[in-house]
Amino acid sequence: MSAGYVLFLWAALAATCVILVYYIGLQSDITNSVKHISTLEKELNALKVANEEDYSRITSAVDLEEIRRIAIQELGMQYAQEGQIISFASENSDYVKQMAEIPQQE
């Protein structure tokens, strides 16, 4: 074996070691990231469950009949009569915000 060939083998071995160490480092980073993501997903799921429980508790605590009674008897509200409801087309289906007086239909 010549000195050039031995030097080439040592260089190849060193390059292989460097690449292997880099690869193991990347694998370790990926494993740590997956564990961190798993922890965050568990935390998210726990928060979702707690949120749903709180929402359910709050919605079950609302007495709609009591709200209706207060609105009608104490605040003098009434149900809408025929002709009082005006429908408008809206691009956003969530709600329509009134910015001015509603024009009367003729």
C-alpha positions, 0 to 999 in steps of 0.5 A: 500500500502506498502512502497516498492510498493510506492517506485517502483511506484515513480521509474517507474514514474521517469524513465518514465519522464526521457525517455519522456524528452529524447524522446522529445529532440530527436524529437526536434533534428529531427525537427531541422535537417529536417528544416536545410536540407530543407533550404540547399535543397532550397539553392542547388536548387537556386544555380543549377538554377543560374548555369544553367542560367549562363551556358545558358548565356555563351553558347549563347554568344559563336559565333561558326561561329566567332571561325570557321572564326578565326581558318581557316582564321587567324590561318590557320587551315583546316578540317581533310582530309580522312585518317588523323583521327585515331581511338583508343579504350579507356576504358574511353569514355570521352577523350584520352590523347596523351602521345607520338607520334601517330603511323602511320598505314600501 
